[in-house]
Amino acid sequence: MNSRLRAHGFTLIEMIVVMLLVSILAGTLFMILQGPMKAMSANEGRARLVDIAETALQRMTRELRLALPYSIRVSGANAVEFLRIVDGGRYRAKGAGRLKFNVNGDTFSSLSTLTNAGSISTGAGSAACINSTADCLVVYNIGQPLSVASATVSGSSANAYLGSSTAYDGNIATISAVAANSVTFDNNDLAGWDLSFESPRQRFHIVDTPVSFVCSGGEIHRFAGYAITPTQSTTPGGTDNLLVDQVSACNFTLRAPTLTRAGLLTLSLTINDATLGQSVTLLQQVHLDNVP
């Protein structure tokens, strides 16, 4: 038989050698790629944690920019509270339609058009505002005095958290009616109550609810729709919504504003993924309005 017609193939030894060489090459390639693959997986994990933390901080920052001047307060390092503005403007100080400071209920003109007049909640009596069942008128909030006892002694309050009382004049009242260019307030149940102080810039604000962000138990929760109280609570009640979980540490610090300097709220948040063994810490600073 012609040798050129013989069948060709691999011997068993040749196949074993080839398989061994392929295994060595595959192992070498795996060792070479293992580092970059782990690094890529770690980067993806960190990017996801950064996105979670950044989203939470941006959400908090957007709402904090709506805070009534001098209403932001911090409890410990894990809870921040503020009164949320929904509208405002400048009131008329003279002539017809002026804002009167010696009555417990009246209608006054706004020098600018209220952009959210149609969505403002109204009620009757001072309690409606404090209980967050109606929106509130606030004039010249500077956060002083700090306590009801001090307000009772002085006879006046420029701190909306202290609410309204027959024991002292205040700066917060229930809105009973609103139109594009006028506001009616009603604290008629408080005999002798007046608005405490005029705003140097004739500014007024309308707030709808206190809002709290509370960091506890590895989570940050947002609370709203609860009653306004003189002292801050870390369990305020109202509507409770989870903002972010996987929180291993948080720190809220406040440099309070003054009449000559804006305030600064610093938010620090650490998000942890135990499965990946990674954590990220982000810091956000929020400048606070000091114009009451």
BADO-685506 format. One line per field, with one value per residue (C-alpha): residue number from 1; chain; y, z, x. Coordinates in steps of 0.5 Angstrom, whole numbers, plus 500, padded with zeros to 3 digits. Layout:
N
i NUM,... $
ch A,... $
y Y,... $
z Z,... $
x X,... $
This chain:
292
i 1,2,3,4,5,6,7,8,9,10,11,12,13,14,15,16,17,18,19,20,21,22,23,24,25,26,27,28,29,30,31,32,33,34,35,36,37,38,39,40,41,42,43,44,45,46,47,48,49,50,51,52,53,54,55,56,57,58,59,60,61,62,63,64,65,66,67,68,69,70,71,72,73,74,75,76,77,78,79,80,81,82,83,84,85,86,87,88,89,90,91,92,93,94,95,96,97,98,99,100,101,102,103,104,105,106,107,108,109,110,111,112,113,114,115,116,117,118,119,120,121,122,123,124,125,126,127,128,129,130,131,132,133,134,135,136,137,138,139,140,141,142,143,144,145,146,147,148,149,150,151,152,153,154,155,156,157,158,159,160,161,162,163,164,165,166,167,168,169,170,171,172,173,174,175,176,177,178,179,180,181,182,183,184,185,186,187,188,189,190,191,192,193,194,195,196,197,198,199,200,201,202,203,204,205,206,207,208,209,210,211,212,213,214,215,216,217,218,219,220,221,222,223,224,225,226,227,228,229,230,231,232,233,234,235,236,237,238,239,240,241,242,243,244,245,246,247,248,249,250,251,252,253,254,255,256,257,258,259,260,261,262,263,264,265,266,267,268,269,270,271,272,273,274,275,276,277,278,279,280,281,282,283,284,285,286,287,288,289,290,291,292 $
ch A,A,A,A,A,A,A,A,A,A,A,A,A,A,A,A,A,A,A,A,A,A,A,A,A,A,A,A,A,A,A,A,A,A,A,A,A,A,A,A,A,A,A,A,A,A,A,A,A,A,A,A,A,A,A,A,A,A,A,A,A,A,A,A,A,A,A,A,A,A,A,A,A,A,A,A,A,A,A,A,A,A,A,A,A,A,A,A,A,A,A,A,A,A,A,A,A,A,A,A,A,A,A,A,A,A,A,A,A,A,A,A,A,A,A,A,A,A,A,A,A,A,A,A,A,A,A,A,A,A,A,A,A,A,A,A,A,A,A,A,A,A,A,A,A,A,A,A,A,A,A,A,A,A,A,A,A,A,A,A,A,A,A,A,A,A,A,A,A,A,A,A,A,A,A,A,A,A,A,A,A,A,A,A,A,A,A,A,A,A,A,A,A,A,A,A,A,A,A,A,A,A,A,A,A,A,A,A,A,A,A,A,A,A,A,A,A,A,A,A,A,A,A,A,A,A,A,A,A,A,A,A,A,A,A,A,A,A,A,A,A,A,A,A,A,A,A,A,A,A,A,A,A,A,A,A,A,A,A,A,A,A,A,A,A,A,A,A,A,A,A,A,A,A,A,A,A,A,A,A,A,A,A,A,A,A,A,A,A,A,A,A $
y 500,507,510,517,514,512,515,521,523,524,520,519,522,528,530,530,534,539,539,540,546,549,548,552,558,558,558,564,568,567,570,575,578,576,583,587,583,584,592,593,589,593,600,598,596,603,607,604,606,613,613,611,616,622,621,621,627,631,629,632,638,640,640,644,649,651,652,658,662,660,654,649,645,639,634,631,629,625,629,635,639,645,648,648,654,653,661,668,675,682,685,692,696,702,704,700,692,693,688,690,688,689,684,677,676,680,680,684,685,681,686,680,674,668,662,657,660,654,649,652,649,653,653,657,658,658,650,648,651,648,641,642,641,648,652,658,665,667,674,675,669,669,663,667,666,659,657,658,661,666,668,669,673,678,678,676,671,671,663,660,653,656,657,662,663,668,669,672,675,671,671,665,664,660,662,662,664,666,669,671,677,677,673,672,669,667,667,670,664,668,674,680,676,680,679,680,684,687,685,690,688,687,679,674,666,661,654,648,643,641,636,632,627,622,617,611,604,604,608,615,617,623,625,630,632,632,638,644,643,648,642,638,630,625,621,626,622,624,621,616,615,611,615,611,604,601,607,605,612,619,626,633,639,646,653,657,663,670,677,678,671,666,659,652,645,640,633,627,620,613,608,600,594,588,583,587,589,596,603,610,617,623,630,635,643,647,654,657,663,669,674,673 $
z 500,498,505,502,503,510,516,520,527,534,539,546,549,544,546,553,552,548,554,559,555,554,562,563,558,561,568,567,563,569,574,569,568,576,578,573,574,581,581,576,580,586,582,580,587,590,584,586,593,591,587,593,598,593,591,599,600,594,596,603,600,595,601,606,601,602,609,613,615,622,622,621,628,629,635,636,630,627,626,622,622,619,617,609,605,600,598,600,598,600,604,603,609,608,606,604,604,609,614,621,627,632,630,631,624,618,610,607,600,597,593,588,586,590,585,589,592,589,593,600,605,609,616,622,629,631,632,625,623,629,628,620,618,615,612,616,615,618,619,621,624,627,631,638,644,644,649,651,658,655,650,656,660,654,652,644,640,633,633,629,633,639,636,638,645,649,654,648,641,636,629,626,624,621,614,613,605,600,593,588,591,598,604,610,617,623,630,632,638,641,645,645,640,635,630,634,629,623,617,615,608,609,607,609,608,608,611,610,615,619,616,619,617,622,622,626,626,619,615,614,615,612,617,615,616,624,629,630,637,641,642,637,637,633,633,631,628,622,615,615,609,608,604,604,608,608,613,617,620,619,622,621,624,624,624,625,621,624,621,618,616,612,616,614,615,613,612,612,610,610,606,607,603,608,602,598,604,602,604,602,605,602,605,603,605,605,605,609,608,613,611,615 $
x 500,502,505,502,495,496,491,494,493,495,498,495,502,501,494,496,502,497,492,498,500,493,492,499,497,490,492,498,492,488,493,495,487,485,488,485,478,478,480,474,469,472,471,464,462,465,462,455,456,458,452,448,451,451,443,442,446,443,436,437,441,435,430,435,435,428,429,426,432,434,430,435,437,441,440,447,450,445,439,437,430,428,421,420,418,413,412,413,415,415,409,406,408,404,397,391,393,399,401,398,402,397,392,391,388,388,389,395,397,403,408,409,405,405,407,404,398,393,397,397,393,389,385,382,385,393,393,392,398,402,399,401,394,394,400,403,405,412,415,422,424,431,431,430,429,431,425,418,420,425,419,414,419,420,413,415,418,422,423,417,418,416,409,403,401,397,403,407,407,410,412,408,400,395,394,386,386,391,390,396,397,394,394,390,392,388,390,384,383,389,386,391,396,400,406,412,417,417,422,427,426,418,419,414,415,410,412,408,411,417,422,427,432,434,440,439,440,444,439,437,429,425,420,414,407,408,407,412,415,419,425,427,426,429,423,418,413,408,410,416,420,426,432,438,440,447,449,455,456,453,455,451,454,451,455,449,448,448,445,452,454,451,450,454,451,456,453,458,455,459,455,458,457,459,459,464,468,468,465,465,465,462,461,457,456,450,450,444,440,441,436,429 $
